[in-house]
């Protein structure tokens, strides 16, 4: 898509070209079920209407909207945009799988880091209070990970007991 963008609309300024391409790309993204010809016709109808009522964002199109070079460039760009979005849609499951993998990797690395750090004072205090509340024997906690897991274990065990009593 980016290579095509360099080859089309050579008579337009950089800002005009950018605005036009962004509008076309948004139009293609908004209506993926339409064909390239239908999108082109819709764009041309809209722009001609806006030019007639003097409310166009692309006033520079007034002289070239019916030019065959402009039409060919526009159709080429729309087709390229359709290919781009179809490819992106096909890649969505792979991208999602990569995100899930990265999420698991971050969680694993966080746990490795926690296993090497000593427990915090808050964790130790909370663990002692839980042991005292439920009459449990305290263990020596050596890492943040172990403290977190022990606290979770105590809470889940006693939540089950409390939920059964209700």
C-alpha positions as YAML, in Angstrom:
chain: A
units: angstrom
residues:
- id: 1
  name: UNK
  ca: [0.00, 0.00, 0.00]
- id: 2
  name: UNK
  ca: [2.80, 2.41, 0.85]
- id: 3
  name: UNK
  ca: [4.63, 1.76, -2.42]
- id: 4
  name: UNK
  ca: [1.46, 2.49, -4.38]
- id: 5
  name: UNK
  ca: [0.98, 5.70, -2.42]
- id: 6
  name: UNK
  ca: [4.31, 6.98, -3.75]
- id: 7
  name: UNK
  ca: [3.26, 6.34, -7.35]
- id: 8
  name: UNK
  ca: [-0.19, 7.95, -7.38]
- id: 9
  name: UNK
  ca: [-1.53, 11.51, -7.23]
- id: 10
  name: UNK
  ca: [1.75, 13.03, -8.35]
- id: 11
  name: UNK
  ca: [0.04, 16.32, -9.26]
- id: 12
  name: UNK
  ca: [-1.24, 16.87, -5.70]
- id: 13
  name: UNK
  ca: [0.66, 18.45, -2.82]
- id: 14
  name: UNK
  ca: [1.84, 16.31, 0.07]
- id: 15
  name: UNK
  ca: [-1.00, 17.50, 2.36]
- id: 16
  name: UNK
  ca: [-3.67, 17.07, -0.31]
- id: 17
  name: UNK
  ca: [-2.44, 13.58, -1.12]
- id: 18
  name: UNK
  ca: [-2.33, 12.60, 2.54]
- id: 19
  name: UNK
  ca: [-5.83, 13.90, 3.27]
- id: 20
  name: UNK
  ca: [-7.28, 12.18, 0.21]
- id: 21
  name: UNK
  ca: [-5.56, 8.86, 0.95]
- id: 22
  name: UNK
  ca: [-6.66, 8.93, 4.59]
- id: 23
  name: UNK
  ca: [-10.24, 9.57, 3.53]
- id: 24
  name: UNK
  ca: [-10.17, 6.74, 0.97]
- id: 25
  name: UNK
  ca: [-8.59, 4.34, 3.46]
- id: 26
  name: UNK
  ca: [-11.26, 5.17, 6.05]
- id: 27
  name: UNK
  ca: [-13.96, 4.65, 3.43]
- id: 28
  name: UNK
  ca: [-12.56, 1.22, 2.54]
- id: 29
  name: UNK
  ca: [-12.27, 0.24, 6.21]
- id: 30
  name: UNK
  ca: [-15.82, 1.41, 6.91]
- id: 31
  name: UNK
  ca: [-17.36, -0.66, 4.10]
- id: 32
  name: UNK
  ca: [-15.40, -3.90, 3.66]
- id: 33
  name: UNK
  ca: [-18.34, -5.68, 2.05]
- id: 34
  name: UNK
  ca: [-18.40, -3.33, -0.98]
- id: 35
  name: UNK
  ca: [-16.26, -3.94, -4.06]
- id: 36
  name: UNK
  ca: [-13.56, -1.50, -5.14]
- id: 37
  name: UNK
  ca: [-15.78, -0.14, -7.94]
- id: 38
  name: UNK
  ca: [-18.68, 0.42, -5.55]
- id: 39
  name: UNK
  ca: [-16.44, 2.26, -3.10]
- id: 40
  name: UNK
  ca: [-15.03, 4.39, -5.93]
- id: 41
  name: UNK
  ca: [-18.54, 5.26, -7.16]
- id: 42
  name: UNK
  ca: [-19.67, 6.11, -3.64]
- id: 43
  name: UNK
  ca: [-16.63, 8.36, -3.13]
- id: 44
  name: UNK
  ca: [-17.17, 10.11, -6.47]
- id: 45
  name: UNK
  ca: [-20.88, 10.66, -5.83]
- id: 46
  name: UNK
  ca: [-20.21, 12.12, -2.39]
- id: 47
  name: UNK
  ca: [-17.42, 14.40, -3.59]
- id: 48
  name: UNK
  ca: [-19.40, 15.65, -6.58]
- id: 49
  name: UNK
  ca: [-22.32, 16.41, -4.28]
- id: 50
  name: UNK
  ca: [-20.10, 18.30, -1.82]
- id: 51
  name: UNK
  ca: [-18.42, 20.21, -4.66]
- id: 52
  name: UNK
  ca: [-21.85, 21.26, -5.99]
- id: 53
  name: UNK
  ca: [-22.90, 22.71, -2.65]
- id: 54
  name: UNK
  ca: [-19.44, 24.26, -2.06]
- id: 55
  name: UNK
  ca: [-18.81, 22.24, 1.10]
- id: 56
  name: UNK
  ca: [-16.06, 19.87, -0.02]
- id: 57
  name: UNK
  ca: [-13.02, 19.16, 2.10]
- id: 58
  name: UNK
  ca: [-11.20, 18.46, -1.14]
- id: 59
  name: UNK
  ca: [-11.81, 21.61, -3.20]
- id: 60
  name: UNK
  ca: [-8.71, 20.80, -5.23]
- id: 61
  name: UNK
  ca: [-10.63, 17.87, -6.78]
- id: 62
  name: UNK
  ca: [-12.97, 20.20, -8.67]
- id: 63
  name: UNK
  ca: [-10.73, 20.29, -11.77]
- id: 64
  name: UNK
  ca: [-9.50, 16.68, -11.69]
- id: 65
  name: UNK
  ca: [-12.41, 14.60, -10.37]
- id: 66
  name: UNK
  ca: [-13.38, 13.42, -13.88]
- id: 67
  name: UNK
  ca: [-9.78, 12.99, -15.09]
- id: 68
  name: UNK
  ca: [-8.97, 9.43, -16.19]
- id: 69
  name: UNK
  ca: [-5.55, 9.50, -14.44]
- id: 70
  name: UNK
  ca: [-7.18, 10.55, -11.16]
- id: 71
  name: UNK
  ca: [-9.82, 7.83, -11.47]
- id: 72
  name: UNK
  ca: [-7.20, 5.19, -12.25]
- id: 73
  name: UNK
  ca: [-5.05, 6.27, -9.30]
- id: 74
  name: UNK
  ca: [-8.04, 6.28, -6.97]
- id: 75
  name: UNK
  ca: [-9.19, 2.85, -8.08]
- id: 76
  name: UNK
  ca: [-5.67, 1.47, -7.68]
- id: 77
  name: UNK
  ca: [-5.38, 2.89, -4.17]
- id: 78
  name: UNK
  ca: [-8.80, 1.55, -3.14]
- id: 79
  name: UNK
  ca: [-7.86, -1.94, -4.38]
- id: 80
  name: UNK
  ca: [-4.58, -1.77, -2.47]
- id: 81
  name: UNK
  ca: [-6.44, -0.70, 0.69]
- id: 82
  name: UNK
  ca: [-8.85, -3.62, 0.30]
- id: 83
  name: UNK
  ca: [-5.91, -6.04, -0.02]
- id: 84
  name: UNK
  ca: [-4.28, -4.50, 3.05]
- id: 85
  name: UNK
  ca: [-7.40, -4.85, 5.22]
- id: 86
  name: UNK
  ca: [-8.11, -8.39, 3.98]
- id: 87
  name: UNK
  ca: [-4.52, -9.38, 4.84]
- id: 88
  name: UNK
  ca: [-4.82, -7.71, 8.24]
- id: 89
  name: UNK
  ca: [-8.07, -9.58, 8.91]
- id: 90
  name: UNK
  ca: [-6.41, -12.90, 8.04]
- id: 91
  name: UNK
  ca: [-3.54, -12.08, 10.39]
- id: 92
  name: UNK
  ca: [-5.84, -11.30, 13.35]
- id: 93
  name: UNK
  ca: [-5.75, -14.83, 14.87]
- id: 94
  name: UNK
  ca: [-1.96, -14.92, 14.71]
- id: 95
  name: UNK
  ca: [-1.69, -11.49, 16.30]
- id: 96
  name: UNK
  ca: [-4.12, -12.52, 19.04]
- id: 97
  name: UNK
  ca: [-2.13, -15.70, 19.73]
- id: 98
  name: UNK
  ca: [1.08, -13.65, 19.98]
- id: 99
  name: UNK
  ca: [-0.59, -11.30, 22.47]
- id: 100
  name: UNK
  ca: [-1.69, -14.24, 24.61]
- id: 101
  name: UNK
  ca: [1.80, -15.73, 24.50]
- id: 102
  name: UNK
  ca: [3.38, -12.40, 25.49]
- id: 103
  name: UNK
  ca: [0.89, -12.06, 28.35]
- id: 104
  name: UNK
  ca: [1.80, -15.52, 29.69]
- id: 105
  name: UNK
  ca: [5.50, -14.75, 29.28]
- id: 106
  name: UNK
  ca: [5.19, -11.51, 31.27]
- id: 107
  name: UNK
  ca: [3.31, -13.33, 34.04]
- id: 108
  name: UNK
  ca: [5.96, -16.05, 34.17]
- id: 109
  name: UNK
  ca: [8.81, -13.51, 34.28]
- id: 110
  name: UNK
  ca: [7.03, -11.58, 37.03]
- id: 111
  name: UNK
  ca: [6.73, -14.77, 39.09]
- id: 112
  name: UNK
  ca: [10.41, -15.57, 38.55]
- id: 113
  name: UNK
  ca: [11.29, -12.08, 39.77]
- id: 114
  name: UNK
  ca: [8.99, -12.44, 42.78]
- id: 115
  name: UNK
  ca: [10.55, -15.80, 43.68]
- id: 116
  name: UNK
  ca: [13.94, -14.11, 44.08]
- id: 117
  name: UNK
  ca: [12.80, -11.16, 46.22]
- id: 118
  name: UNK
  ca: [12.17, -11.38, 49.98]
- id: 119
  name: UNK
  ca: [8.56, -10.93, 51.16]
- id: 120
  name: UNK
  ca: [7.42, -7.42, 52.02]
- id: 121
  name: UNK
  ca: [6.54, -6.30, 55.53]
- id: 122
  name: UNK
  ca: [2.89, -5.98, 54.51]
- id: 123
  name: UNK
  ca: [2.84, -9.57, 53.26]
- id: 124
  name: UNK
  ca: [4.46, -10.87, 56.44]
- id: 125
  name: UNK
  ca: [2.07, -8.87, 58.64]
- id: 126
  name: UNK
  ca: [-1.00, -9.99, 56.68]
- id: 127
  name: UNK
  ca: [0.19, -13.62, 56.73]
- id: 128
  name: UNK
  ca: [0.68, -13.49, 60.52]
- id: 129
  name: UNK
  ca: [-2.79, -12.01, 61.03]
- id: 130
  name: UNK
  ca: [-4.39, -14.70, 58.85]
- id: 131
  name: UNK
  ca: [-2.54, -17.48, 60.70]
- id: 132
  name: UNK
  ca: [-3.61, -16.01, 64.03]
- id: 133
  name: UNK
  ca: [-7.24, -15.55, 62.89]
- id: 134
  name: UNK
  ca: [-7.62, -19.11, 61.62]
- id: 135
  name: UNK
  ca: [-5.31, -20.75, 64.17]
- id: 136
  name: UNK
  ca: [-2.76, -21.97, 61.64]
- id: 137
  name: UNK
  ca: [0.90, -22.76, 62.16]
- id: 138
  name: UNK
  ca: [3.20, -20.15, 60.58]
- id: 139
  name: UNK
  ca: [5.80, -21.14, 58.02]
- id: 140
  name: UNK
  ca: [9.02, -19.40, 57.16]
- id: 141
  name: UNK
  ca: [8.29, -17.34, 54.03]
- id: 142
  name: UNK
  ca: [11.34, -16.92, 51.79]
- id: 143
  name: UNK
  ca: [9.96, -14.98, 48.81]
- id: 144
  name: UNK
  ca: [7.19, -12.68, 47.66]
- id: 145
  name: UNK
  ca: [5.87, -15.47, 45.47]
- id: 146
  name: UNK
  ca: [5.67, -17.94, 48.35]
- id: 147
  name: UNK
  ca: [4.00, -15.32, 50.56]
- id: 148
  name: UNK
  ca: [1.44, -14.52, 47.88]
- id: 149
  name: UNK
  ca: [0.67, -18.18, 47.28]
- id: 150
  name: UNK
  ca: [0.33, -18.98, 51.01]
- id: 151
  name: UNK
  ca: [-1.97, -16.01, 51.60]
- id: 152
  name: UNK
  ca: [-4.09, -17.01, 48.58]
- id: 153
  name: UNK
  ca: [-4.25, -20.59, 49.80]
- id: 154
  name: UNK
  ca: [-5.43, -19.56, 53.28]
- id: 155
  name: UNK
  ca: [-8.04, -17.16, 51.91]
- id: 156
  name: UNK
  ca: [-9.46, -19.62, 49.38]
- id: 157
  name: UNK
  ca: [-9.63, -22.49, 51.90]
- id: 158
  name: UNK
  ca: [-11.42, -20.40, 54.48]
- id: 159
  name: UNK
  ca: [-13.72, -18.75, 51.93]
- id: 160
  name: UNK
  ca: [-14.93, -22.24, 51.03]
- id: 161
  name: UNK
  ca: [-15.55, -22.99, 54.70]
- id: 162
  name: UNK
  ca: [-17.40, -19.69, 55.18]
- id: 163
  name: UNK
  ca: [-19.50, -20.11, 52.02]
- id: 164
  name: UNK
  ca: [-20.58, -23.61, 53.12]
- id: 165
  name: UNK
  ca: [-21.75, -22.25, 56.49]
- id: 166
  name: UNK
  ca: [-24.06, -19.74, 54.84]
...
